[in-house]
Amino acid sequence: MNACSSAVKTEEKSVSIFPPEELYGDLFYEVQENENLFADSKTFVDAVPRTAPKVIREKYAEEQPETNAELKNFINQNFRIPEEASTYKTDSSSINLHIKKLWDVLKRPADEQVSGTLIPLPNPYIVPGGRFREIYYWDSYFTMLGLQEDGEIKTIRNMVDNFAWLIETYGFIPNGNRTYYLSRSQPPFFAKMIELLADIEGEQVYSEYLPALQTEYDFWMKGNENEELEAYKRVVKLPGGEILNRYWDDKNTPRPESYREDVETAEKAVIKNPDRSREEAYRDLRAAAESGWDFSSRWLSINGNGDFNLYSIHTTQIIPVDLNSLLFNLEETLAHAYELDDAVEKAETFRRKAENRKAAIQKYLWEEETGFYFDYNFKNENTTGIYSLAGIYPLFLEIAEEDQANKVANSLERVFLRPGGLVSTPHNTGQQWDAPNGWAPLQYMSIEGLRNYGKAELASEIKRRWLDLNQNVYENTYKLLEKYNVEDLSKESGGGEYPTQDGFGWTNGVYQKLSKEE
C-alpha cells in the first residue's frame, strides 16, 4: 500500500488519510520552517483541523497571512492545537496506585473518525503521555507488562487487536498511528505481545494471530528474493550468503514531526561530506527513528577528536543486534504457531530460518575479543565497536551461549552499571539514547536477559537501583518520566530533540512488573 496516502475502512464509510505535507500543502511548509510559531515541530502536525483540509488550503491561498501574528491567528482559527502536557495531578502517595490510576489518564477510546494526521484505531489503547498523543509500537509491549500486573487484560487484548488491524490494513505496524509514520515501523515486538497474551489466554492465541505474524515477517523480509542486490529496504545479504536486516524508512525527506531539525542536520551533513546527499541524511535519520533509538552513538561516526555528531548518521549501513534478535524471535514464534496449526513443513522452514539467523548473529555481531554483541557495519565489513544495551537482546531472547552470557554480564557491570541502573551507552553525545540516560525497556530486558542465564545477583542489583531511582524521582515530583539520568541522581535526564516527557507508558509498565515480583 502507498505510504503517502491510503484508505481506512470503518463500519460506515471509507475515507482517505494523508500525511500533513499533503493535507495542508504550502501551509505545512510555512509553519514547519518558522521557528517562531511552535517550539516543537510535532505540535502542528498533531493539530486537529476544524474543517476539511481542502477548505483550509483554499482559505490559506486566499488570505495569504504574512506576519507571524497573522499566521498564528490563521492557525488558531482553523486548527485545535494539542495541549503540551497532561494536567493530571496525583492524589496518592503510592507510586503503584498512581500508575494504576494513570492507565485511565493515558487510555484513548476507539477512534470514531479520521482527524488530521491521526489514524483511527478500532479499539481503545494506551498512549505513552506528554507529546506522544498516539499509540507507539514498541512502547506498547512494555506498557502491557504493567497492564497485566494491574489486571487490565481487556486493554492488552484491545491493543494487540489494534496492531493486528494495522497489519491487515497497511501490511505492517507503523511507528505509531499517525499518517506521518506510514513509511516506517519500529522494533518488531508483536511476537512478544502475542506470547504475553498467550500466557494469559492460552496457546490458541498463536493460531488466532498467525496471519498477522506472517504478514509482519513478510514486511521485514521484502526484497529477500532479489539475489542481485546487496541491500534492499530492510534486507541485507552478507558475503557468506547470510541474510540479516537493517532499519529503514520508505521516504527520504525530512520527518514532518521533526522538520526543522532534520533540515538543519541534513544541511550540516552535506557541508561536512560533499559526496553525501540530503536525501541520504534524511533516510538515515528516519531509519534511526524506526529503531526507536532516535538518536544514539550507535548510528554515528566518531571523529578525530573522539566526538560524535548527528550529521555523521549512517543508520542504513548498520545491521543492528536488537532488530535481528527480534526477528529471530519472530521466526521462532512463527515456527511454534505453524506447529500448533499442524503445518509441519512451514514450521520446519521457520525453524531453519531462525537457526540460520542465530548463526549469522553469532558470526557477525559477536566480538569474542571484547566479549560483547555489537552492531555491524556491512559497508565497512566490521562491527561498530560502540557499546550499547542493544547487546543485551541475545540474552533476553536466548540466542547467546552460556560463555557469551557470562562475558556480556561482565561488560554490563564494567561498562554500563551506574548508581541508577544501566546507562544506554557509555558515550555522552548529547543524544537521548546515550549517557547519562537510562530507559525502562532496556533495564527490563537486561534484567530478564541476565535471569535467563542464572545471573540473578546482578539482575537484582540493576532492578534495585532502577526502582529506587524511579521511586525517588516520584517522591520529589509525583511524576514518572520517559527516561532518567542514571549517572548523577541529582540531575534530570536530557538530550535529544525535545524535553523529557512525563506520563509515561513504558516506565509505568516496567515499574509495575518489576516492583510487584515476589
Secondary structure, DSSP 4 states (H G I P E B T S, - for coil): --SS-EEEE-SS-EEEE--HHHHHTHHHHHHHT-TTT-SSHHHHHTPEESS-HHHHHHHHHHH---SHHHHHHHHHHHEEPPPSS-------S-HHHHHHHHHHHHEEPPP-S-BTTBPP-SS-EE--BTTB-S-BHHHHHHHHHHHHHTT-HHHHHHHHHHHHHHHHHHSS--SBSBGGGTT---S--HHHHHHHHHHHH-THHHHHTHHHHHHHHHHHTTTTT-SS-SEETTEEE-TTS-EEE----S--S--GGGHHHHHHHHHHHHHH-TTS-HHHHHHHHHHHHHHS--S-GGG--B-TTS-B-GGG--GGGEE-HHHHHHHHHHHHHHHHHHHHTT-HHHHHHHHHHHHHHHHHHHHHTEETTTTEE--EETTTTEE-----GGGGHHHHTT-S-HHHHHHHHHHIIIIIEETTEE-S-S---SSTTSTTEE-HHHHHHHHHHHHHTT-HHHHHHHHHHHHHHHHHHHHHHS--BS-EESS-TTS----SSSPPPBS-HHHHHHHHHHHT--
